[in-house]
Amino acid sequence: MFIWRSTIAAVSFGYKFLKIASGVFDLDEAEMILAMLGLIDAALVASLIVMVMISGYENFVSRFDEASDADNEASFLGKLDSGSLKIKVASSIVAISSIHLLQVFLNADKYADSKIMWLTLMHLAFVASAIMLGFLEKLMSVTSKNDLEDKA
């Protein structure tokens, strides 16, 4: 299921890139900025899918034994636990929301003020959630570290 989603995301990114590349000389500056923001948004969504795929495999199927090799270039494979995954997903969601909100602000004349307000409030809710997840993860890491010291 995830492989299909990542394939669809890659095809979608390629289509958007070809569409922008074919019209690079026809677009004005604002349209080019919006197009590039769309590409960045698609890349962030694709990386979010890959991150969840890798972490889901590691957490529920099997650990990557190759991640412990010093010569391995993909050293991040053994380091995605559930806490760090939550922080990375929340950060990606905030980044995606930021890009979408920037696209809305650049086209503010096409949106009603109430819609812009609701999009801004939703973005602020994502930011607050990410901050709270980061705070809780830090609190839990300190608590687990203290528990390990007490047992020793």
N, C-alpha and C positions, 0 to 999 in steps of 0.2 A: 504494500500500500504506500509506504513512504518512498519507495523507489519511483513509483509512478508520479508522486507529487514532486519529487526533485527533478524528474525528467521533464515534467510539464513546466516547472519553474525555469529550467534551463532553456527550453524551447521558447517560452514566453520572453525571456531575457534576450535571446538571439533575435527574435522577431522585432522586439522594440529597438534593439541596436541597429538592425538593418534598416528599419523604418527611419530612424534618426540619421543614419549614415547616408541614406539616399536623398534626404532633404536638407543636408547640412548647409548648403548654400542658399536655400530658400527660406530658412527660418531666421527670424530676427533674434536679437539678444535675449529678450524675455522668454520667447518660445524655446530657445536652446537651453536656457537655464531650467525651465520646467521639464524639458525632455531629459536632461541629465539627472535631475532629481528623481524622475521616474525610473531611470536605470539604477540609480543608487538604491532606491526603495526596493526594486526587484532583487538586487544583489543581497540586500539585508534579509529579505524574506527567504531567499534560497539558502543563505548561510544559517538562518534559524532552523530551517527544515533539516539540514545536514547535521547541525549540532544536536538536535533532538534525536535524530536517527542514531547517531554514534552513542550518545549517552544512554538511550533506551536499550541498545544492544548490550552495552557494558553492564548496565544495572540489572537487566532481566534475563540475558542469555548467557554471556560469557565475558570474562575479562580479556583484554588484549594483552597477550604475553609479550608481544614485540615492543610494547611501550617502555619496557624496562631497559632495553638496549641503549647504550650511550651513543652508538652510531646512528640510531634511528632518527630520521628527520621529523617524524610525526610524534614528538614526545608528549604532546598534549593528550594522547589517547588514554592514558591511565590516570588522568587527573581530573576527570569530570565526574564529581560526585553530585548528589542531588542538590546540595546547597549551592554549589558553584553554578550548576545548571540553572537553578531558579534565578540567580543574579544575572547570568548571561542572557536568559530569555527576557527577563524584565528590562534589561538594558537595551536589548534589540527592539522590544516593543516600544520603548520610549523613543529610540532613534527613528523607527518607522513612523511613529505618530508625529514626531518633530518634522520629518520631511513632508508628510502629508499636510500638516498644518502650514508649513512654509509655502507649499504649492497653493493652498487656499488663500493665504495672505497675498501672494503675488497675483492672484486672480480675484481679489476681494470684490471687484465690481460685479462679478457673476454670482455672488452669494448674498443671501439675506443676512442682515446683522445678527438675527437670532441663531442662524445656523453656525455662523462664525463663533458666536459666544458658546454654543454647546460643544463645538469641536475643541475650543480652547479649554473648556471645563473638563472634557474627557481626557485631553492631553495632561492637564494638571493632575487628574486622578491617576493616570498611569505613572506620572513622575512621583507622586506621593506613595503609590504602591511600591515602586522600585526602591525608594528611600527606606520604607518600612521593612521590606524584605532584606535589604542590606544591613539594616540595624539589627534585625532579628538573627540573621546569619552570624553577625559579629558577636552578638550576645550568646548564641548557642556555642560558638567556637571557644569563647572564653570559659563558659560553663563546663564544656566537655574537657578542656585543658585542666581546669581546677579539679574536676572529678578524677582525672588520671593522676594528678599530683597527690591527691588525698589517698589514693589506693597504693601509691608507691611508698 
